Amino acid sequence: MSMMSDGGGGQGGGGESSKPYDYLLKFLLVGDSDVGKHEILQPLEDGSSESPFCVGSGHKTTTILLDGKRVKLQLWDTSGQGRFCTIIRSYSRGAQGILLVYDITNKWSFEGLDRWMKEIQEHAPGVPKVLIGNRLHLAFKRQVSQSQAEQYAAKNHVNLFEVSPLCDFNIVESFTELSRLALKRNGMERLWRANKEQ
């Protein structure tokens, strides 16, 4: 597992115990190639420019605060990497969360979610997911209603966030919710408490 906590192990005299984060999580952004995944990632810090999975891919990083803990996120964009089944198989190893992105102004990107959901269930079963309706700032061109998306989210037991990277709306909130789900799934809250008690 690639999650890390800085609370354990290095007790005593080490200066090593002060990492700039408490946990490290790897999230994937999946969805059709024109849904604006790059828009979501663009404002974030650069990560590695080379991916161990696919040539020409990389990740961005950001750090959020969750219940007083610093969570560093590696966000991997799967844009333009061939067929979706290959993407999920390649990227899902070690992923703790998935942001499933569609474009609210493109009904085809919404209708394609079933395909992505099926692949996720097959290759990354149990990995927490959130549904992201991108480009809320273009709501006047909306082709997918919020109620449609809410029904889809409820049917698939995921939370929905309509976001706008342009307006910096709901981006951090979606990252925070997915982080909370990922940490809860992996029992990291218990681990963090145990480390503090040592």
N, C-alpha and C positions, 0 to 999 in steps of 0.2 A: 504494500500500500504506500502511496506517495504522500500521504498526509504527514505533516511533521508537527510536533509540539516542542516549544523551547523550554517547557517546565521540567522535563525529566532528565535523568542522567547526570547532567553537568552541575550538580550541587557542590557546594564547597567553595573553592577558591577561584573558579574559572571566570574569566571575562567573556568566555564563549556563550554564556547563558543569555546574553542580551541580543538576540536576533531582532531584526526590525519587524518581526511578525510572530504570532503564536501558532498559526496553522497555515499550511500551503495546500490549496485545492486546485485541481485541474478541471476546467469546464470546457465543453464543446459547444460551439454554435453550429446548428444544423438547420437546413432549409434550402429551398431552391436558390439558384445562383444569383437571382436579381432581387432578393428581398431586403438587401441593405445591411448584411452582417458587418461589412467593412465600415459602414457609417457608425455602427454601435461601438466598434473597437477603435476607430480613428483617434479619438481624444485621449486614449489611454497610453501608458508608457510602453515603449518598445520592449519586446522580449527577445527571444532567440529569432534570428532571421532564417534559421534552417531547422526544419522539422526532421526528427528521426523517422517519421512515417512516410511523408510524401515530399518530393522535391518541390521547392518553390513555395512552401507554406511556412508559417511561423506563428508565434503567439504574441499577444500583448499581455501586460500585467497591470494590475491595480490592487490597492490595499483598501479594505473597508473595515469599519469598526462594527463588531457584532457583540452585544452584551458585554462591552468592555474589553473584548479580545480582538486583536488585530489579525485579520484573515487576508492573506495574500492570495490573489487569484491569478492563475494562468488561464487565459481565454484563447482557445484555439479556433481559428476560423477555417472551416472546411471548404471554402469557396472554390469552385472550379476544379475540384479534384475527382474528375471522372464520375463513375456511377455511384449512387448513394450507398449501395450495399458494400462496396469496397471501402468507402469513406468510413462508415460505421465500424466495420471490422478492423480497419487500420487504427482509427483514432480512439476507439472506445476502451482500449486497454489502459487501465489506470485512471480513467475518468471518474470523477466523483459527482458530476452533475452535467445536465444537458439543457441548453437553451434552444427551444424549438421555435424557429423564427419564420413568420410569414409577413407579407406586406398587406396592410389593410386596404390598399388601393388596387390590389390584384387578386381577384377571386381564385385564379388558377393556383397561386401560391398557397392559398388556404386549402383548396381542394387536394393539393399534393401532400398535406400533412399526414393523411392516413398511411401513405407509402413510407414516410419517414418513421412514423410511430411503429409500424410493423417491423421495420429494420431494427429500431432501437430495442423493441421487445425481444427480438431474436438474438441480437448480438451484445446488448447491454442491459439485460433484464434486471429490474430492481434499481437501476441508477435513477436518482431523483431528477425530475424534469420540471421546467416551467415553460408556459406558452407565451411567446412574445409577439404581439401585434405591432409591427414597426410602422414608422412614418405617420404618427398621429397628427403631426403638423399639416399633413395633407388630407385631413378628415373631410374636406369639401369634395374630395375625389373618392371617398370611401366606397368600396365594393363589398366589404365584409362588415356586417353590422356587429356592434358590440354584443348584442344578445345572441347572435349566431355563434360568436367565438366563445361566449360564456357557456353556452349549451355544450359545445364541443369539449371545452375544458372540464366541465362537470362530468361528462360521459367518460372522459379519460383520466379522471381523478388528478388533474393538474391545476395549478393556479395560473390565472391569466393576467398579464400586464400589457396594456397598450402603452407604447413608449414613443418618444421622439428624441433621438440623439441631438437634433438641431436645437431643440429647446431644453435639453438636458432634463427631460421629464421621465421619471419612473425607471431610469437605467439602474441607478444604485439600488433602488428598492427591489428590482428583480434579482440583482446579484445577491443582495442581502437575504432574500427569501430562499433562494437556491442554496446559499451557504448554510443557512439554518437547517434546511432539510438534509443536506449532505453530512453535516456534523452530527445531527441527531441519528441518522441512519448508521453511521460508523461508530457511534458510542463515544465520540470525542469529548462530549461534555463531561462524561464520567471520568475519562482519562485525565482531562484537565484538572478536575477536582482532586483526583488521586495524586497527581504530580504536585499540586500545591500543598498537600498534606504531608509530603515526604520530608 
